[in-house]
Amino acid sequence: MNGAAAVINAENPLYRSRKRTNILLLTVSGLAVLFGLFWLVWILGTLLYEGGYALARAALYYQMTPPPGADGGLANAIVGSLILCVVGTLIGTPVGVLAGTYLAEFGKRSWLAAATRFLNDVLLSAPSIVMGLFVYSVYVARVGHFSGWAGSLALALIVIPVVVRTTDDMLKLVPNSLREATAALGCPAWKMIVFVTYRAASTGILTGILLAVARISGETAPLLFTALNNQFWSLNMNAPMSNLPTVIFQFAMSPYQDWHRLAWGGAALITLTVLVLNIVARSLFRRTD
């Protein structure tokens, strides 16, 4: 008892040293959190302050992008972004899910699976402009014009590594006892994967898909080299297609105040969309846990 009392005694030099170190580290950690939150709140506050007026205007959602000095909205850019994101997700998701399924269910620890995971991680961290340049060189330069298909393909290349990683990780979390029970019933491997492992990991895979959609929603660089832009309504995927990121870039670099207001509105719209997608994805992932 006397030894324990001496250890925790406030007069003990070792106790005082540890207490000072604890207070110092807690203070530094708290300041680091406040530093990060300060910039986050400042960015979100500026977006909502500058873009709130444009978001509140109904014309933003049904009028096309205007010429300088005229009233208008971002309707064609919003619709174009939705089309590009949906098509890109529809192209990239099946490829990502199937590749992740191979890694988790068949490849496992083979050299091919290890190499695939390594290359997938490289793509996951690669700048998005690399995807745009790749699609430009293999598709746009060969067909001779920008198009919605090229933009969707570039976005699909961004979706694939995210979905591959998520599918691989989620399928690994499925207990092997489920697979063994299914095999004991005489079910073939494809039925086990489709009706057992996919069902058990469905929420986690859906979370990864939502995070991939959130990532491609604001990508500008790949679309500058692929879909470019269109000032008019266009649902033709074989022609240049308007999209929010490119319009925001164009309007923000212009000298016109009305374009600046629309750019702030578009940036706020994308930010709120990404925020909602992240909240939904985190809610689904928490439910999975």
Secondary structure in CASP SS format (residue, H / E / C, confidence):
PFRMAT SS
TARGET T0000
AUTHOR 0000-0000-0000
METHOD secondary structure of the structure
MODEL  1
M C 1.00
N H 1.00
G H 1.00
A H 1.00
A H 1.00
A H 1.00
V H 1.00
I H 1.00
N C 1.00
A C 1.00
E C 1.00
N C 1.00
P H 1.00
L H 1.00
Y H 1.00
R H 1.00
S H 1.00
R H 1.00
K H 1.00
R H 1.00
T H 1.00
N H 1.00
I H 1.00
L H 1.00
L H 1.00
L H 1.00
T H 1.00
V H 1.00
S H 1.00
G H 1.00
L H 1.00
A H 1.00
V H 1.00
L H 1.00
F H 1.00
G H 1.00
L H 1.00
F H 1.00
W H 1.00
L H 1.00
V H 1.00
W H 1.00
I H 1.00
L H 1.00
G H 1.00
T H 1.00
L H 1.00
L H 1.00
Y H 1.00
E H 1.00
G H 1.00
G H 1.00
Y H 1.00
A H 1.00
L H 1.00
A H 1.00
R C 1.00
A C 1.00
A H 1.00
L H 1.00
Y H 1.00
Y H 1.00
Q C 1.00
M C 1.00
T C 1.00
P C 1.00
P C 1.00
P C 1.00
G C 1.00
A C 1.00
D C 1.00
G C 1.00
G C 1.00
L C 1.00
A H 1.00
N H 1.00
A H 1.00
I H 1.00
V H 1.00
G H 1.00
S H 1.00
L H 1.00
I H 1.00
L H 1.00
C H 1.00
V H 1.00
V H 1.00
G H 1.00
T H 1.00
L H 1.00
I H 1.00
G H 1.00
T H 1.00
P H 1.00
V H 1.00
G H 1.00
V H 1.00
L H 1.00
A H 1.00
G H 1.00
T H 1.00
Y H 1.00
L H 1.00
A H 1.00
E H 1.00
F H 1.00
G H 1.00
K C 1.00
R C 1.00
S C 1.00
W H 1.00
L H 1.00
A H 1.00
A H 1.00
A H 1.00
T H 1.00
R H 1.00
F H 1.00
L H 1.00
N H 1.00
D H 1.00
V H 1.00
L H 1.00
L H 1.00
S H 1.00
A C 1.00
P C 1.00
S H 1.00
I H 1.00
V H 1.00
M H 1.00
G H 1.00
L H 1.00
F H 1.00
V H 1.00
Y H 1.00
S H 1.00
V H 1.00
Y H 1.00
V H 1.00
A H 1.00
R H 1.00
V H 1.00
G C 1.00
H C 1.00
F C 1.00
S C 1.00
G H 1.00
W H 1.00
A H 1.00
G H 1.00
S H 1.00
L H 1.00
A H 1.00
L H 1.00
A H 1.00
L H 1.00
I H 1.00
V H 1.00
I H 1.00
P H 1.00
V H 1.00
V H 1.00
V H 1.00
R H 1.00
T H 1.00
T H 1.00
D H 1.00
D H 1.00
M H 1.00
L H 1.00
K H 1.00
L C 1.00
V C 1.00
P C 1.00
N H 1.00
S H 1.00
L H 1.00
R H 1.00
E H 1.00
A H 1.00
T H 1.00
A H 1.00
A H 1.00
L C 1.00
G C 1.00
C C 1.00
P C 1.00
A H 1.00
W H 1.00
K H 1.00
M H 1.00
I H 1.00
V H 1.00
F H 1.00
V H 1.00
T H 1.00
Y H 1.00
R H 1.00
A H 1.00
A H 1.00
S H 1.00
T H 1.00
G H 1.00
I H 1.00
L H 1.00
T H 1.00
G H 1.00
I H 1.00
L H 1.00
L H 1.00
A H 1.00
V H 1.00
A H 1.00
R H 1.00
I H 1.00
S H 1.00
G C 1.00
E C 1.00
T C 1.00
A H 1.00
P H 1.00
L H 1.00
L H 1.00
F C 1.00
T C 1.00
A C 1.00
L C 1.00
N C 1.00
N C 1.00
Q C 1.00
F C 1.00
W C 1.00
S C 1.00
L C 1.00
N C 1.00
M C 1.00
N C 1.00
A C 1.00
P C 1.00
M C 1.00
S C 1.00
N C 1.00
L H 1.00
P H 1.00
T H 1.00
V H 1.00
I H 1.00
F H 1.00
Q H 1.00
F H 1.00
A H 1.00
M C 1.00
S C 1.00
P C 1.00
Y C 1.00
Q H 1.00
D H 1.00
W H 1.00
H H 1.00
R H 1.00
L H 1.00
A H 1.00
W H 1.00
G H 1.00
G H 1.00
A H 1.00
A H 1.00
L H 1.00
I H 1.00
T H 1.00
L H 1.00
T H 1.00
V H 1.00
L H 1.00
V H 1.00
L H 1.00
N H 1.00
I H 1.00
V H 1.00
A H 1.00
R H 1.00
S H 1.00
L H 1.00
F H 1.00
R H 1.00
R H 1.00
T H 1.00
D C 1.00
END
